Amino acid sequence: MAIELTKDSIDLGIIVADGAKALAFYRDTLGFEPEGDMPMPGGGTMHRLKCGTSTIKVIDPGRELAAKAAGGGIQGAYGYRYWTISVADLDGLTKKVADAGYKVAVPVTALRPGIRISIVEDPDGNWVEFLESK
């Protein structure tokens, strides 16, 4: 039996080392719309940003944490390694991100006819895949 969804999208929480740098990437470079900020129990701030109908929760704990996620992209470790955003202008967006100084981990690549991707790194090294289908 499948779960009964009440929303057609997911919300994603990203714990970041530097809130200002993360907001410069997600809000200013990618253009995610601010939805509001709230204090987190135990300290820190959650910045809620809209990506379509999904909410991206950029969480700045406000202090140094005990551990950092392993880098290395898809082959770097087990667990959640990347997430995908479907976009209309893959070439333009990939160039915009690169021009803003962020690392393009996987350049624009055709996966199969009509499907192309690129993957970029946010300031914490998290991978964000852009997918264009035509």
A tleap script that builds the chain and sets N, CA, C and O, in Angstrom:
source leaprc.protein.ff14SB
mol = sequence {
  NMET ALA ILE GLU LEU THR LYS ASP SER ILE
  ASP LEU GLY ILE ILE VAL ALA ASP GLY ALA
  LYS ALA LEU ALA PHE TYR ARG ASP THR LEU
  GLY PHE GLU PRO GLU GLY ASP MET PRO MET
  PRO GLY GLY GLY THR MET HIE ARG LEU LYS
  CYS GLY THR SER THR ILE LYS VAL ILE ASP
  PRO GLY ARG GLU LEU ALA ALA LYS ALA ALA
  GLY GLY GLY ILE GLN GLY ALA TYR GLY TYR
  ARG TYR TRP THR ILE SER VAL ALA ASP LEU
  ASP GLY LEU THR LYS LYS VAL ALA ASP ALA
  GLY TYR LYS VAL ALA VAL PRO VAL THR ALA
  LEU ARG PRO GLY ILE ARG ILE SER ILE VAL
  GLU ASP PRO ASP GLY ASN TRP VAL GLU PHE
  LEU GLU SER CLYS
}
set mol.1.N position { 0.845 -1.178 0.000 }
set mol.1.CA position { 0.000 0.000 0.000 }
set mol.1.C position { 0.891 1.243 0.000 }
set mol.1.O position { 1.796 1.360 0.826 }
set mol.2.N position { 0.640 2.147 -0.905 }
set mol.2.CA position { 1.417 3.381 -1.007 }
set mol.2.C position { 0.981 4.377 0.063 }
set mol.2.O position { -0.158 4.352 0.531 }
set mol.3.N position { 1.902 5.246 0.436 }
set mol.3.CA position { 1.533 6.291 1.387 }
set mol.3.C position { 0.628 7.300 0.690 }
set mol.3.O position { 0.700 7.461 -0.528 }
set mol.4.N position { -0.210 7.971 1.445 }
set mol.4.CA position { -1.102 8.989 0.897 }
set mol.4.C position { -0.430 10.347 1.051 }
set mol.4.O position { -0.266 10.849 2.163 }
set mol.5.N position { -0.044 10.934 -0.073 }
set mol.5.CA position { 0.642 12.218 -0.051 }
set mol.5.C position { -0.352 13.366 0.072 }
set mol.5.O position { -1.470 13.294 -0.438 }
set mol.6.N position { 0.069 14.417 0.752 }
set mol.6.CA position { -0.753 15.625 0.850 }
set mol.6.C position { -0.093 16.800 0.144 }
set mol.6.O position { -0.616 17.914 0.164 }
set mol.7.N position { 1.056 16.554 -0.483 }
set mol.7.CA position { 1.792 17.580 -1.229 }
set mol.7.C position { 2.501 16.876 -2.372 }
set mol.7.O position { 2.985 15.757 -2.201 }
set mol.8.N position { 2.572 17.519 -3.547 }
set mol.8.CA position { 3.157 16.881 -4.730 }
set mol.8.C position { 4.667 17.049 -4.838 }
set mol.8.O position { 5.241 16.835 -5.905 }
set mol.9.N position { 5.300 17.424 -3.762 }
set mol.9.CA position { 6.739 17.656 -3.780 }
set mol.9.C position { 7.307 17.324 -2.410 }
set mol.9.O position { 6.576 16.970 -1.485 }
set mol.10.N position { 8.636 17.448 -2.297 }
set mol.10.CA position { 9.278 17.191 -1.010 }
set mol.10.C position { 9.874 18.487 -0.477 }
set mol.10.O position { 10.049 19.454 -1.219 }
set mol.11.N position { 10.179 18.497 0.795 }
set mol.11.CA position { 10.945 19.571 1.405 }
set mol.11.C position { 12.300 18.973 1.769 }
set mol.11.O position { 12.393 17.814 2.174 }
set mol.12.N position { 13.334 19.770 1.622 }
set mol.12.CA position { 14.689 19.284 1.832 }
set mol.12.C position { 15.398 20.180 2.835 }
set mol.12.O position { 15.398 21.402 2.685 }
set mol.13.N position { 16.001 19.583 3.856 }
set mol.13.CA position { 16.782 20.324 4.834 }
set mol.13.C position { 18.264 20.166 4.569 }
set mol.13.O position { 18.764 19.048 4.448 }
set mol.14.N position { 18.967 21.286 4.479 }
set mol.14.CA position { 20.403 21.273 4.240 }
set mol.14.C position { 21.080 22.016 5.383 }
set mol.14.O position { 20.861 23.215 5.556 }
set mol.15.N position { 21.900 21.319 6.162 }
set mol.15.CA position { 22.643 21.944 7.248 }
set mol.15.C position { 23.904 22.532 6.641 }
set mol.15.O position { 24.658 21.823 5.975 }
set mol.16.N position { 24.144 23.822 6.861 }
set mol.16.CA position { 25.248 24.511 6.189 }
set mol.16.C position { 26.247 25.064 7.196 }
set mol.16.O position { 25.906 25.345 8.345 }
set mol.17.N position { 27.491 25.214 6.741 }
set mol.17.CA position { 28.544 25.764 7.593 }
set mol.17.C position { 28.482 27.285 7.652 }
set mol.17.O position { 28.869 27.886 8.655 }
set mol.18.N position { 27.997 27.908 6.582 }
set mol.18.CA position { 27.953 29.367 6.507 }
set mol.18.C position { 26.643 29.772 5.843 }
set mol.18.O position { 26.485 29.634 4.630 }
set mol.19.N position { 25.718 30.267 6.635 }
set mol.19.CA position { 24.397 30.635 6.134 }
set mol.19.C position { 24.445 31.673 5.035 }
set mol.19.O position { 23.706 31.561 4.057 }
set mol.20.N position { 25.288 32.678 5.165 }
set mol.20.CA position { 25.366 33.746 4.160 }
set mol.20.C position { 25.833 33.186 2.816 }
set mol.20.O position { 25.289 33.546 1.773 }
set mol.21.N position { 26.840 32.308 2.836 }
set mol.21.CA position { 27.324 31.708 1.588 }
set mol.21.C position { 26.265 30.812 0.963 }
set mol.21.O position { 26.095 30.813 -0.257 }
set mol.22.N position { 25.553 30.049 1.781 }
set mol.22.CA position { 24.513 29.163 1.269 }
set mol.22.C position { 23.368 29.972 0.658 }
set mol.22.O position { 22.842 29.609 -0.394 }
set mol.23.N position { 22.981 31.070 1.317 }
set mol.23.CA position { 21.912 31.910 0.764 }
set mol.23.C position { 22.359 32.591 -0.525 }
set mol.23.O position { 21.552 32.784 -1.433 }
set mol.24.N position { 23.638 32.956 -0.613 }
set mol.24.CA position { 24.143 33.549 -1.852 }
set mol.24.C position { 24.008 32.551 -3.000 }
set mol.24.O position { 23.742 32.950 -4.134 }
set mol.25.N position { 24.187 31.269 -2.724 }
set mol.25.CA position { 24.051 30.241 -3.757 }
set mol.25.C position { 22.582 29.961 -4.068 }
set mol.25.O position { 22.148 30.129 -5.208 }
set mol.26.N position { 21.824 29.541 -3.073 }
set mol.26.CA position { 20.451 29.084 -3.308 }
set mol.26.C position { 19.481 30.230 -3.605 }
set mol.26.O position { 18.658 30.121 -4.514 }
set mol.27.N position { 19.567 31.296 -2.868 }
set mol.27.CA position { 18.641 32.418 -3.061 }
set mol.27.C position { 19.104 33.335 -4.190 }
set mol.27.O position { 18.346 33.623 -5.117 }
set mol.28.N position { 20.350 33.789 -4.104 }
set mol.28.CA position { 20.808 34.827 -5.030 }
set mol.28.C position { 21.212 34.278 -6.398 }
set mol.28.O position { 20.885 34.885 -7.417 }
set mol.29.N position { 21.918 33.142 -6.445 }
set mol.29.CA position { 22.370 32.605 -7.729 }
set mol.29.C position { 21.283 31.765 -8.400 }
set mol.29.O position { 20.984 31.965 -9.577 }
set mol.30.N position { 20.690 30.827 -7.657 }
set mol.30.CA position { 19.654 29.982 -8.249 }
set mol.30.C position { 18.291 30.658 -8.283 }
set mol.30.O position { 17.422 30.249 -9.053 }
set mol.31.N position { 18.089 31.676 -7.470 }
set mol.31.CA position { 16.842 32.429 -7.494 }
set mol.31.C position { 15.694 31.823 -6.710 }
set mol.31.O position { 14.536 32.148 -6.973 }
set mol.32.N position { 15.983 30.950 -5.755 }
set mol.32.CA position { 14.906 30.409 -4.931 }
set mol.32.C position { 14.282 31.544 -4.118 }
set mol.32.O position { 14.991 32.398 -3.585 }
set mol.33.N position { 12.968 31.546 -4.028 }
set mol.33.CA position { 12.236 32.635 -3.373 }
set mol.33.C position { 12.202 32.453 -1.850 }
set mol.33.O position { 11.808 31.394 -1.362 }
set mol.34.N position { 12.616 33.486 -1.097 }
set mol.34.CA position { 12.539 33.400 0.363 }
set mol.34.C position { 11.087 33.262 0.830 }
set mol.34.O position { 10.194 33.955 0.343 }
set mol.35.N position { 10.874 32.358 1.776 }
set mol.35.CA position { 9.555 32.128 2.340 }
set mol.35.C position { 9.495 32.546 3.811 }
set mol.35.O position { 8.414 32.674 4.384 }
set mol.36.N position { 10.661 32.756 4.409 }
set mol.36.CA position { 10.699 33.172 5.798 }
set mol.36.C position { 11.824 32.483 6.543 }
set mol.36.O position { 12.367 31.474 6.092 }
set mol.37.N position { 12.159 33.042 7.683 }
set mol.37.CA position { 13.201 32.502 8.550 }
set mol.37.C position { 12.581 32.194 9.906 }
set mol.37.O position { 11.581 32.794 10.301 }
set mol.38.N position { 13.188 31.259 10.602 }
set mol.38.CA position { 12.713 30.953 11.956 }
set mol.38.C position { 13.868 30.431 12.791 }
set mol.38.O position { 14.763 29.761 12.274 }
set mol.39.N position { 13.848 30.739 14.090 }
set mol.39.CA position { 14.882 30.187 14.970 }
set mol.39.C position { 14.674 28.679 15.121 }
set mol.39.O position { 13.545 28.188 15.125 }
set mol.40.N position { 15.780 27.967 15.243 }
set mol.40.CA position { 15.729 26.522 15.431 }
set mol.40.C position { 15.817 26.192 16.924 }
set mol.40.O position { 16.546 26.854 17.663 }
set mol.41.N position { 15.081 25.178 17.366 }
set mol.41.CA position { 15.252 24.733 18.744 }
set mol.41.C position { 16.706 24.324 18.962 }
set mol.41.O position { 17.263 23.593 18.143 }
set mol.42.N position { 17.316 24.767 20.017 }
set mol.42.CA position { 18.706 24.456 20.295 }
set mol.42.C position { 19.690 25.424 19.659 }
set mol.42.O position { 20.901 25.279 19.825 }
set mol.43.N position { 19.176 26.414 18.928 }
set mol.43.CA position { 20.037 27.428 18.327 }
set mol.43.C position { 20.106 27.335 16.820 }
set mol.43.O position { 19.807 26.297 16.230 }
set mol.44.N position { 20.498 28.419 16.214 }
set mol.44.CA position { 20.610 28.478 14.769 }
set mol.44.C position { 19.355 29.029 14.119 }
set mol.44.O position { 18.396 29.401 14.794 }
set mol.45.N position { 19.380 29.075 12.797 }
set mol.45.CA position { 18.282 29.656 12.028 }
set mol.45.C position { 17.963 28.790 10.825 }
set mol.45.O position { 18.862 28.304 10.139 }
set mol.46.N position { 16.659 28.599 10.572 }
set mol.46.CA position { 16.199 27.944 9.355 }
set mol.46.C position { 15.730 29.017 8.390 }
set mol.46.O position { 14.847 29.811 8.714 }
set mol.47.N position { 16.331 29.038 7.189 }
set mol.47.CA position { 15.915 29.931 6.112 }
set mol.47.C position { 15.123 29.070 5.131 }
set mol.47.O position { 15.677 28.146 4.536 }
set mol.48.N position { 13.828 29.366 4.955 }
set mol.48.CA position { 12.983 28.583 4.056 }
set mol.48.C position { 12.930 29.266 2.699 }
set mol.48.O position { 12.614 30.451 2.595 }
set mol.49.N position { 13.249 28.487 1.647 }
set mol.49.CA position { 13.273 28.990 0.273 }
set mol.49.C position { 12.398 28.100 -0.592 }
set mol.49.O position { 12.390 26.882 -0.413 }
set mol.50.N position { 11.662 28.685 -1.524 }
set mol.50.CA position { 10.801 27.920 -2.422 }
set mol.50.C position { 11.531 27.580 -3.714 }
set mol.50.O position { 12.160 28.437 -4.334 }
set mol.51.N position { 11.439 26.324 -4.103 }
set mol.51.CA position { 11.927 25.804 -5.379 }
set mol.51.C position { 10.732 25.080 -5.984 }
set mol.51.O position { 10.501 23.906 -5.698 }
set mol.52.N position { 9.972 25.786 -6.823 }
set mol.52.CA position { 8.706 25.232 -7.296 }
set mol.52.C position { 7.777 25.084 -6.110 }
set mol.52.O position { 7.562 26.041 -5.366 }
set mol.53.N position { 7.222 23.891 -5.924 }
set mol.53.CA position { 6.368 23.662 -4.757 }
set mol.53.C position { 7.137 23.045 -3.596 }
set mol.53.O position { 6.563 22.797 -2.535 }
set mol.54.N position { 8.421 22.797 -3.784 }
set mol.54.CA position { 9.256 22.275 -2.697 }
set mol.54.C position { 9.784 23.418 -1.838 }
set mol.54.O position { 9.963 24.537 -2.320 }
set mol.55.N position { 10.024 23.133 -0.589 }
set mol.55.CA position { 10.673 24.078 0.307 }
set mol.55.C position { 12.072 23.560 0.594 }
set mol.55.O position { 12.248 22.423 1.032 }
set mol.56.N position { 13.057 24.400 0.344 }
set mol.56.CA position { 14.444 24.062 0.657 }
set mol.56.C position { 14.763 24.777 1.960 }
set mol.56.O position { 14.744 26.006 2.029 }
set mol.57.N position { 15.055 24.000 2.986 }
set mol.57.CA position { 15.317 24.536 4.312 }
set mol.57.C position { 16.825 24.614 4.516 }
set mol.57.O position { 17.482 23.604 4.766 }
set mol.58.N position { 17.359 25.811 4.406 }
set mol.58.CA position { 18.790 26.053 4.599 }
set mol.58.C position { 18.978 26.358 6.081 }
set mol.58.O position { 18.538 27.397 6.571 }
set mol.59.N position { 19.628 25.453 6.780 }
set mol.59.CA position { 19.722 25.556 8.231 }
set mol.59.C position { 21.153 25.877 8.635 }
set mol.59.O position { 22.074 25.090 8.415 }
set mol.60.N position { 21.317 27.049 9.229 }
set mol.60.CA position { 22.605 27.499 9.758 }
set mol.60.C position { 22.569 27.241 11.257 }
set mol.60.O position { 21.856 27.939 11.978 }
set mol.61.N position { 23.333 26.238 11.755 }
set mol.61.CA position { 23.264 25.897 13.168 }
set mol.61.C position { 23.835 26.980 14.081 }
set mol.61.O position { 23.605 26.956 15.290 }
set mol.62.N position { 24.578 27.929 13.511 }
set mol.62.CA position { 25.119 29.019 14.313 }
set mol.62.C position { 26.336 28.643 15.143 }
set mol.62.O position { 26.788 29.419 15.986 }
set mol.63.N position { 26.860 27.457 14.901 }
set mol.63.CA position { 28.049 27.011 15.626 }
set mol.63.C position { 28.716 25.900 14.816 }
set mol.63.O position { 28.120 25.355 13.887 }
set mol.64.N position { 29.930 25.579 15.169 }
set mol.64.CA position { 30.677 24.486 14.525 }
set mol.64.C position { 30.065 23.158 14.977 }
set mol.64.O position { 29.818 22.961 16.167 }
set mol.65.N position { 29.824 22.261 14.045 }
set mol.65.CA position { 29.274 20.955 14.384 }
set mol.65.C position { 30.396 19.919 14.498 }
set mol.65.O position { 31.511 20.147 14.030 }
set mol.66.N position { 30.093 18.799 15.115 }
set mol.66.CA position { 31.099 17.779 15.402 }
set mol.66.C position { 31.596 17.050 14.160 }
set mol.66.O position { 32.727 16.564 14.150 }
set mol.67.N position { 30.779 16.963 13.113 }
set mol.67.CA position { 31.178 16.196 11.935 }
set mol.67.C position { 30.761 16.909 10.658 }
set mol.67.O position { 29.850 17.737 10.659 }
set mol.68.N position { 31.441 16.573 9.573 }
set mol.68.CA position { 31.143 17.110 8.256 }
set mol.68.C position { 30.852 15.927 7.337 }
set mol.68.O position { 31.503 14.887 7.439 }
set mol.69.N position { 29.874 16.082 6.438 }
set mol.69.CA position { 29.558 15.012 5.495 }
set mol.69.C position { 30.748 14.761 4.568 }
set mol.69.O position { 31.497 15.682 4.240 }
set mol.70.N position { 30.909 13.520 4.158 }
set mol.70.CA position { 31.989 13.155 3.241 }
set mol.70.C position { 31.758 13.797 1.882 }
set mol.70.O position { 30.634 13.821 1.381 }
set mol.71.N position { 32.814 14.312 1.295 }
set mol.71.CA position { 32.741 14.870 -0.049 }
set mol.71.C position { 32.857 13.766 -1.088 }
set mol.71.O position { 32.735 12.582 -0.773 }
set mol.72.N position { 33.093 14.169 -2.321 }
set mol.72.CA position { 33.327 13.186 -3.372 }
set mol.72.C position { 32.135 12.856 -4.222 }
set mol.72.O position { 32.191 11.945 -5.047 }
set mol.73.N position { 31.050 13.587 -4.033 }
set mol.73.CA position { 29.889 13.388 -4.900 }
set mol.73.C position { 29.284 12.007 -4.789 }
set mol.73.O position { 29.303 11.384 -3.727 }
set mol.74.N position { 28.744 11.535 -5.907 }
set mol.74.CA position { 27.980 10.298 -5.937 }
set mol.74.C position { 28.796 9.111 -5.424 }
set mol.74.O position { 28.260 8.278 -4.693 }
set mol.75.N position { 30.055 9.013 -5.781 }
set mol.75.CA position { 30.885 7.875 -5.395 }
set mol.75.C position { 31.629 8.096 -4.077 }
set mol.75.O position { 32.438 7.256 -3.682 }
set mol.76.N position { 31.366 9.219 -3.388 }
set mol.76.CA position { 32.126 9.568 -2.199 }
set mol.76.C position { 31.752 8.839 -0.931 }
set mol.76.O position { 32.605 8.635 -0.066 }
set mol.77.N position { 30.495 8.440 -0.795 }
set mol.77.CA position { 30.037 7.799 0.439 }
set mol.77.C position { 28.609 7.302 0.233 }
set mol.77.O position { 27.969 7.609 -0.773 }
set mol.78.N position { 28.131 6.543 1.186 }
set mol.78.CA position { 26.735 6.116 1.177 }
set mol.78.C position { 25.855 7.258 1.669 }
set mol.78.O position { 26.348 8.194 2.299 }
set mol.79.N position { 24.567 7.190 1.390 }
set mol.79.CA position { 23.605 8.159 1.900 }
set mol.79.C position { 23.142 9.109 0.813 }
set mol.79.O position { 23.412 8.901 -0.370 }
set mol.80.N position { 22.451 10.141 1.222 }
set mol.80.CA position { 21.959 11.138 0.281 }
set mol.80.C position { 23.149 11.893 -0.283 }
set mol.80.O position { 23.903 12.510 0.470 }
set mol.81.N position { 23.328 11.853 -1.593 }
set mol.81.CA position { 24.525 12.435 -2.204 }
set mol.81.C position { 24.222 13.602 -3.133 }
set mol.81.O position { 25.086 14.450 -3.352 }
set mol.82.N position { 23.007 13.662 -3.688 }
set mol.82.CA position { 22.655 14.760 -4.582 }
set mol.82.C position { 21.143 14.825 -4.701 }
set mol.82.O position { 20.435 13.894 -4.318 }
set mol.83.N position { 20.667 15.921 -5.228 }
set mol.83.CA position { 19.243 16.065 -5.519 }
set mol.83.C position { 19.114 16.749 -6.866 }
set mol.83.O position { 20.046 17.412 -7.323 }
set mol.84.N position { 17.954 16.588 -7.510 }
set mol.84.CA position { 17.772 17.003 -8.891 }
set mol.84.C position { 16.682 18.056 -9.011 }
set mol.84.O position { 15.623 17.956 -8.393 }
set mol.85.N position { 16.970 19.071 -9.823 }
set mol.85.CA position { 16.006 20.115 -10.148 }
set mol.85.C position { 15.829 20.107 -11.663 }
set mol.85.O position { 16.810 20.240 -12.395 }
set mol.86.N position { 14.611 19.957 -12.140 }
set mol.86.CA position { 14.328 20.011 -13.577 }
set mol.86.C position { 14.262 21.463 -14.007 }
set mol.86.O position { 13.559 22.269 -13.398 }
set mol.87.N position { 15.003 21.798 -15.069 }
set mol.87.CA position { 15.129 23.189 -15.516 }
set mol.87.C position { 14.882 23.295 -17.017 }
set mol.87.O position { 14.937 22.298 -17.737 }
set mol.88.N position { 14.609 24.517 -17.480 }
set mol.88.CA position { 14.333 24.769 -18.890 }
set mol.88.C position { 15.595 25.124 -19.676 }
set mol.88.O position { 15.711 24.737 -20.839 }
set mol.89.N position { 16.535 25.843 -19.082 }
set mol.89.CA position { 17.723 26.326 -19.798 }
set mol.89.C position { 18.978 25.813 -19.105 }
set mol.89.O position { 19.629 26.549 -18.363 }
set mol.90.N position { 19.312 24.560 -19.348 }
set mol.90.CA position { 20.451 23.922 -18.679 }
set mol.90.C position { 21.759 24.637 -18.973 }
set mol.90.O position { 22.547 24.885 -18.061 }
set mol.91.N position { 21.997 24.971 -20.232 }
set mol.91.CA position { 23.249 25.640 -20.595 }
set mol.91.C position { 23.379 26.984 -19.889 }
set mol.91.O position { 24.425 27.293 -19.318 }
set mol.92.N position { 22.317 27.778 -19.930 }
set mol.92.CA position { 22.356 29.101 -19.309 }
set mol.92.C position { 22.528 29.038 -17.802 }
set mol.92.O position { 23.297 29.810 -17.231 }
set mol.93.N position { 21.818 28.124 -17.154 }
set mol.93.CA position { 21.926 28.007 -15.700 }
set mol.93.C position { 23.301 27.499 -15.283 }
set mol.93.O position { 23.882 28.008 -14.325 }
set mol.94.N position { 23.824 26.509 -15.985 }
set mol.94.CA position { 25.148 25.986 -15.659 }
set mol.94.C position { 26.204 27.074 -15.813 }
set mol.94.O position { 27.101 27.190 -14.977 }
set mol.95.N position { 26.106 27.863 -16.866 }
set mol.95.CA position { 27.042 28.977 -17.078 }
set mol.95.C position { 26.897 30.017 -15.972 }
set mol.95.O position { 27.897 30.527 -15.467 }
set mol.96.N position { 25.662 30.335 -15.593 }
set mol.96.CA position { 25.429 31.319 -14.530 }
set mol.96.C position { 26.081 30.879 -13.222 }
set mol.96.O position { 26.724 31.678 -12.542 }
set mol.97.N position { 25.913 29.613 -12.877 }
set mol.97.CA position { 26.497 29.082 -11.645 }
set mol.97.C position { 28.031 29.113 -11.723 }
set mol.97.O position { 28.694 29.516 -10.767 }
set mol.98.N position { 28.587 28.690 -12.853 }
set mol.98.CA position { 30.050 28.711 -13.028 }
set mol.98.C position { 30.583 30.136 -12.989 }
set mol.98.O position { 31.606 30.401 -12.358 }
set mol.99.N position { 29.890 31.058 -13.664 }
set mol.99.CA position { 30.321 32.459 -13.681 }
set mol.99.C position { 30.276 33.087 -12.293 }
set mol.99.O position { 31.022 34.024 -12.009 }
set mol.100.N position { 29.396 32.569 -11.424 }
set mol.100.CA position { 29.306 33.071 -10.051 }
set mol.100.C position { 30.406 32.484 -9.160 }
set mol.100.O position { 30.506 32.828 -7.982 }
set mol.101.N position { 31.231 31.595 -9.732 }
set mol.101.CA position { 32.373 31.063 -8.992 }
set mol.101.C position { 32.161 29.713 -8.344 }
set mol.101.O position { 33.021 29.257 -7.591 }
set mol.102.N position { 31.039 29.057 -8.614 }
set mol.102.CA position { 30.780 27.749 -8.017 }
set mol.102.C position { 31.315 26.648 -8.923 }
set mol.102.O position { 31.377 26.808 -10.142 }
set mol.103.N position { 31.701 25.528 -8.316 }
set mol.103.CA position { 32.287 24.412 -9.052 }
set mol.103.C position { 31.223 23.648 -9.835 }
set mol.103.O position { 30.182 23.285 -9.289 }
set mol.104.N position { 31.489 23.411 -11.101 }
set mol.104.CA position { 30.665 22.525 -11.919 }
set mol.104.C position { 31.334 21.152 -11.860 }
set mol.104.O position { 32.374 20.933 -12.481 }
set mol.105.N position { 30.737 20.242 -11.116 }
set mol.105.CA position { 31.320 18.914 -10.907 }
set mol.105.C position { 31.141 18.032 -12.136 }
set mol.105.O position { 32.023 17.238 -12.466 }
set mol.106.N position { 30.010 18.166 -12.811 }
set mol.106.CA position { 29.731 17.430 -14.046 }
set mol.106.C position { 29.224 18.446 -15.055 }
set mol.106.O position { 28.155 19.024 -14.860 }
set mol.107.N position { 29.977 18.679 -16.140 }
set mol.107.CA position { 29.529 19.642 -17.140 }
set mol.107.C position { 28.273 19.140 -17.852 }
set mol.107.O position { 27.874 17.988 -17.680 }
set mol.108.N position { 27.664 19.994 -18.636 }
set mol.108.CA position { 26.464 19.600 -19.381 }
set mol.108.C position { 26.769 18.320 -20.159 }
set mol.108.O position { 27.708 18.262 -20.953 }
set mol.109.N position { 25.947 17.295 -19.907 }
set mol.109.CA position { 26.174 15.964 -20.450 }
set mol.109.C position { 24.849 15.376 -20.924 }
set mol.109.O position { 23.843 15.447 -20.218 }
set mol.110.N position { 24.854 14.796 -22.123 }
set mol.110.CA position { 23.673 14.081 -22.615 }
set mol.110.C position { 23.670 12.675 -22.015 }
set mol.110.O position { 24.632 11.924 -22.174 }
set mol.111.N position { 22.578 12.322 -21.321 }
set mol.111.CA position { 22.473 10.982 -20.743 }
set mol.111.C position { 21.852 10.008 -21.729 }
set mol.111.O position { 22.255 8.848 -21.828 }
set mol.112.N position { 20.866 10.506 -22.453 }
set mol.112.CA position { 20.179 9.740 -23.487 }
set mol.112.C position { 19.457 10.748 -24.367 }
set mol.112.O position { 19.407 11.924 -24.006 }
set mol.113.N position { 18.909 10.356 -25.477 }
set mol.113.CA position { 18.249 11.341 -26.343 }
set mol.113.C position { 17.182 12.139 -25.578 }
set mol.113.O position { 16.274 11.576 -24.967 }
set mol.114.N position { 17.327 13.461 -25.634 }
set mol.114.CA position { 16.356 14.351 -24.998 }
set mol.114.C position { 16.586 14.626 -23.534 }
set mol.114.O position { 15.850 15.419 -22.945 }
set mol.115.N position { 17.581 14.005 -22.916 }
set mol.115.CA position { 17.854 14.200 -21.481 }
set mol.115.C position { 19.304 14.631 -21.309 }
set mol.115.O position { 20.230 13.917 -21.693 }
set mol.116.N position { 19.482 15.814 -20.725 }
set mol.116.CA position { 20.831 16.321 -20.425 }
set mol.116.C position { 20.864 16.761 -18.967 }
set mol.116.O position { 19.849 17.171 -18.404 }
set mol.117.N position { 22.048 16.668 -18.366 }
set mol.117.CA position { 22.238 17.089 -16.976 }
set mol.117.C position { 23.517 17.895 -16.841 }
set mol.117.O position { 24.385 17.873 -17.714 }
set mol.118.N position { 23.611 18.598 -15.739 }
set mol.118.CA position { 24.879 19.082 -15.204 }
set mol.118.C position { 24.754 18.973 -13.698 }
set mol.118.O position { 23.647 18.921 -13.163 }
set mol.119.N position { 25.893 18.937 -13.012 }
set mol.119.CA position { 25.888 18.876 -11.547 }
set mol.119.C position { 26.850 19.942 -11.042 }
set mol.119.O position { 27.976 20.060 -11.523 }
set mol.120.N position { 26.387 20.722 -10.058 }
set mol.120.CA position { 27.209 21.772 -9.465 }
set mol.120.C position { 27.325 21.521 -7.968 }
set mol.120.O position { 26.557 20.753 -7.390 }
set mol.121.N position { 28.300 22.184 -7.353 }
set mol.121.CA position { 28.490 22.067 -5.902 }
set mol.121.C position { 28.061 23.354 -5.228 }
set mol.121.O position { 28.385 24.447 -5.691 }
set mol.122.N position { 27.326 23.220 -4.126 }
set mol.122.CA position { 27.012 24.394 -3.315 }
set mol.122.C position { 28.241 24.737 -2.463 }
set mol.122.O position { 29.238 24.019 -2.539 }
set mol.123.N position { 28.211 25.797 -1.662 }
set mol.123.CA position { 29.400 26.184 -0.887 }
set mol.123.C position { 29.906 25.118 0.097 }
set mol.123.O position { 31.067 25.152 0.503 }
set mol.124.N position { 29.035 24.173 0.481 }
set mol.124.CA position { 29.446 23.106 1.390 }
set mol.124.C position { 29.865 21.842 0.661 }
set mol.124.O position { 30.178 20.837 1.299 }
set mol.125.N position { 29.875 21.876 -0.667 }
set mol.125.CA position { 30.261 20.710 -1.445 }
set mol.125.C position { 29.126 19.752 -1.747 }
set mol.125.O position { 29.357 18.684 -2.314 }
set mol.126.N position { 27.885 20.116 -1.376 }
set mol.126.CA position { 26.731 19.290 -1.705 }
set mol.126.C position { 26.455 19.389 -3.205 }
set mol.126.O position { 26.570 20.466 -3.790 }
set mol.127.N position { 26.092 18.273 -3.822 }
set mol.127.CA position { 25.846 18.250 -5.258 }
set mol.127.C position { 24.384 18.545 -5.569 }
set mol.127.O position { 23.474 17.990 -4.953 }
set mol.128.N position { 24.183 19.429 -6.535 }
set mol.128.CA position { 22.852 19.774 -7.036 }
set mol.128.C position { 22.861 19.465 -8.531 }
set mol.128.O position { 23.638 20.047 -9.287 }
set mol.129.N position { 21.997 18.549 -8.948 }
set mol.129.CA position { 21.904 18.176 -10.357 }
set mol.129.C position { 20.801 18.987 -11.015 }
set mol.129.O position { 19.707 19.128 -10.470 }
set mol.130.N position { 21.101 19.516 -12.193 }
set mol.130.CA position { 20.094 20.174 -13.033 }
set mol.130.C position { 19.802 19.230 -14.186 }
set mol.130.O position { 20.728 18.697 -14.796 }
set mol.131.N position { 18.530 19.017 -14.494 }
set mol.131.CA position { 18.105 18.119 -15.554 }
set mol.131.C position { 17.228 18.872 -16.528 }
set mol.131.O position { 16.304 19.581 -16.132 }
set mol.132.N position { 17.528 18.711 -17.816 }
set mol.132.CA position { 16.722 19.318 -18.871 }
set mol.132.C position { 16.225 18.192 -19.779 }
set mol.132.O position { 17.007 17.374 -20.263 }
set mol.133.N position { 14.929 18.168 -19.995 }
set mol.133.CA position { 14.362 17.165 -20.914 }
set mol.133.C position { 13.636 17.887 -22.042 }
set mol.133.O position { 12.852 18.808 -21.813 }
set mol.134.N position { 13.916 17.447 -23.256 }
set mol.134.CA position { 13.289 18.058 -24.437 }
set mol.134.C position { 12.698 17.011 -25.320 }
set mol.134.O position { 12.127 17.333 -26.362 }
savepdb mol mol.pdb
quit
